[in-house]
Amino acid sequence: MRLTEQQIRSLYGQDVQDRSGAKIGSVGQVWADAAGEPTWVSVKTGVMGHHESMAPLQAARMQNDGRLQVPYDKATVRSAPSVETGTDQPLNADQLAQLYQHYQLQQQGPAQQPPQRMPGAPEVVRSEERIQVGTESEPAGTAHLRKRVVTENVQTTVPVEHDEVSVVREPITAANRGDTRPDIREEQRDMELRAEHPVVVKEQVPVERVRLNKDEVVEEQPVNAQVRRELVDADVPDRARRDR
């Protein structure tokens, strides 16, 4: 697949599709032959840690949207021999032999020069910290419902009865003298007297039920945190600068 220099540069980071259009990963690195033609790419599949699967550019084609489509299925590419992410080493003879065998390609004689990794456009990755604010539950104290006994004075009134004695004197007249016989002697008559006094009887009666209820209340609390971020400055001579 013949590509222009601009297309080669645009390959880095582009999605790689299998023959059915399913995404395999993205282009990590590009290798060119002795003539400078790109022949192999590494594919970041996300399943091999710090390694990238290799795929041939032979019969591959660029889509209009810049994506690269290879004539293999996803499983074939993902199981292909791999290289370490970020390596700048050329592909050696053993690696090439394994790749041609894996993809069942015909190797056109011994290579005069091993495929060299093509440097991509200089780039740096700018990172920044972002905060993720959540909540966690922690003890905030214990509410107690305690019952205690106090003594207090209660004043009230109650009606009470008692006997009172009064002396009644009734004179004896001629009309009633016949019913009475004189009898001079000492004599005593008794009368039982009664009196009521207050009696206090205590009884225990329930008067109310007291319980603790817990309600969850949501409130906004400010969160202050320090985060770091990177700034990228490009030092380009004025004559070579192009504002974008």
C-alpha positions in Angstrom: 0.0 0.0 0.0 1.6 3.2 -1.2 1.0 6.2 1.2 1.9 9.8 1.1 4.0 11.3 3.8 0.9 13.0 5.2 -1.0 9.8 5.2 1.8 8.0 7.0 1.8 10.6 9.7 -2.0 10.5 10.0 -1.8 6.7 10.6 -0.6 7.1 14.2 -3.5 6.8 16.6 -6.0 5.9 13.9 -8.5 3.1 14.4 -7.7 -0.3 12.8 -10.7 -2.3 11.5 -10.8 -5.9 10.5 -12.2 -7.1 7.2 -15.8 -7.0 8.6 -15.4 -3.4 9.8 -15.1 -4.3 13.5 -12.6 -2.2 15.4 -9.4 -4.1 16.4 -7.5 -1.2 18.1 -5.5 1.8 17.0 -2.2 2.2 15.2 0.7 2.5 17.6 3.8 2.5 15.3 4.7 2.1 11.6 7.7 0.3 10.0 9.0 0.9 6.5 11.1 -1.1 4.2 14.5 -0.1 2.7 12.7 2.0 0.1 10.8 3.9 2.8 7.5 2.3 2.0 5.4 1.5 5.1 5.0 -2.3 5.4 4.0 -3.1 9.0 2.0 -1.4 11.8 1.6 -2.3 15.4 -1.9 -2.3 16.8 -2.8 -1.3 20.3 -5.5 -3.8 21.1 -5.8 -3.1 24.8 -5.5 -6.8 25.7 -1.7 -7.4 25.9 -0.6 -4.9 28.4 2.7 -3.2 27.2 2.7 -5.1 23.9 1.2 -4.2 20.5 0.2 -6.8 17.9 1.7 -6.5 14.4 -0.3 -6.3 11.2 0.9 -6.1 7.5 0.0 -3.1 5.4 0.0 -5.3 2.3 -3.5 -5.2 0.9 -4.6 -2.8 3.7 -6.5 0.3 2.7 -7.3 3.7 4.1 -10.9 4.6 4.6 -12.2 8.1 3.7 -12.4 8.9 7.4 -8.8 8.0 8.0 -9.3 4.6 9.5 -7.1 1.7 8.4 -8.8 -1.6 7.3 -6.8 -4.8 7.1 -8.0 -8.0 5.3 -7.9 -10.1 8.4 -10.3 -10.9 11.2 -9.9 -9.4 14.7 -8.7 -12.7 16.3 -5.9 -13.1 13.7 -4.5 -9.7 14.4 -4.8 -9.9 18.1 -3.0 -13.2 18.2 -0.2 -12.0 15.9 3.4 -11.7 17.2 3.8 -8.4 19.1 6.4 -5.8 19.9 6.9 -3.7 23.0 5.0 -0.5 23.2 7.2 2.5 22.2 10.1 0.4 20.8 12.4 2.0 18.3 14.1 -1.2 17.2 13.8 -2.4 13.6 12.2 -5.8 12.9 14.7 -8.6 12.9 14.7 -11.6 10.6 13.1 -13.9 13.2 10.3 -11.5 13.8 9.7 -11.1 10.1 9.6 -14.9 9.6 7.1 -15.3 12.4 4.9 -12.5 11.0 4.9 -13.9 7.5 4.1 -17.3 8.8 1.3 -16.0 11.0 -0.4 -14.1 8.2 0.5 -16.8 5.6 2.3 -14.3 3.4 5.0 -15.1 0.9 8.3 -13.5 1.9 10.0 -12.0 -1.2 13.6 -13.2 -0.7 15.9 -12.1 2.1 15.5 -8.5 3.0 18.4 -6.2 2.3 17.6 -4.1 5.3 15.3 -4.9 8.2 12.1 -2.8 8.3 12.8 0.4 10.3 10.4 2.1 12.6 9.1 5.3 11.1 9.0 8.1 13.7 5.7 9.8 14.1 5.1 13.5 14.5 6.6 14.8 17.8 4.0 14.8 20.4 3.6 14.8 24.2 0.6 13.7 26.2 -0.8 16.4 28.4 -2.3 15.1 31.6 -4.2 16.7 34.4 -5.7 15.6 37.7 -9.4 15.6 38.3 -11.1 15.1 41.5 -13.8 12.6 42.1 -15.9 13.5 45.1 -17.9 10.9 46.9 -19.2 10.3 50.4 -18.5 7.7 53.1 -20.4 7.0 56.3 -18.8 7.4 59.7 -20.1 7.4 63.2 -21.4 10.8 64.3 -22.3 10.1 67.9 -25.0 8.1 69.7 -28.4 9.3 70.6 -29.6 8.1 74.0 -33.2 7.7 75.2 -32.9 7.7 79.0 -35.7 7.5 81.5 -35.1 8.8 85.0 -37.2 9.2 88.1 -37.7 12.6 89.8 -39.8 13.5 92.9 -42.1 16.5 92.9 -44.7 17.8 95.3 -48.4 17.6 94.3 -50.9 19.7 96.2 -54.6 19.1 96.0 -57.7 19.1 98.3 -60.1 16.4 99.4 -63.3 16.8 101.4 -63.2 15.0 104.8 -66.0 14.6 107.4 -65.9 14.6 111.2 -68.4 14.5 114.0 -69.0 17.6 116.1 -70.8 17.5 119.4 -73.1 20.2 120.7 -74.9 20.2 124.1 -78.7 20.5 124.0 -80.4 21.5 127.2 -84.1 20.8 127.4 -86.0 22.1 130.6 -88.4 19.7 132.4 -91.8 21.2 132.7 -95.0 20.1 134.4 -96.1 18.6 131.2 -93.2 16.2 130.9 -92.1 15.8 134.5 -94.1 12.6 134.9 -91.8 10.8 132.4 -88.7 11.4 134.6 -87.8 10.2 138.0 -85.3 12.0 140.1 -82.1 9.9 140.7 -79.3 11.8 142.2 -76.0 9.9 141.6 -72.9 10.1 139.4 -73.5 9.0 135.9 -71.7 9.0 132.5 -73.0 8.5 129.0 -70.6 8.0 125.9 -71.1 8.9 122.3 -68.8 7.5 119.6 -67.4 10.3 117.4 -65.9 9.8 113.9 -63.6 11.9 111.8 -62.1 11.3 108.3 -58.5 12.0 107.3 -56.9 12.1 103.9 -55.3 8.8 102.7 -52.9 8.9 99.8 -52.8 5.8 97.6 -50.3 5.8 94.7 -50.9 3.9 91.4 -48.7 3.7 88.3 -50.4 4.5 85.0 -48.8 4.9 81.6 -49.2 8.5 80.3 -47.2 8.7 77.0 -44.9 6.7 74.7 -41.6 8.3 73.7 -39.3 7.0 70.9 -36.3 8.2 68.8 -36.8 8.7 65.1 -33.9 9.1 62.7 -34.3 11.1 59.5 -31.6 11.4 56.8 -31.0 15.0 55.9 -29.1 15.9 52.7 -27.1 19.1 52.7 -24.4 20.6 50.5 -20.9 20.9 51.9 -18.1 22.7 50.1 -15.1 20.5 49.1 -11.7 22.2 48.4 -8.9 20.2 46.8 -5.8 20.9 44.9 -5.3 19.3 41.5 -2.3 19.4 39.1 -2.4 19.8 35.4 0.2 20.1 32.7 0.7 23.0 30.3 2.4 22.4 27.0 4.5 25.2 25.4 5.9 24.9 21.9 9.2 26.7 21.2 9.0 27.2 17.4 11.1 29.7 15.4 9.0 32.6 14.1 9.7 31.8 10.5 8.5 28.2 10.9 5.5 29.0 13.1 2.0 28.5 11.7 -0.9 29.6 13.9 -3.7 27.1 14.1 
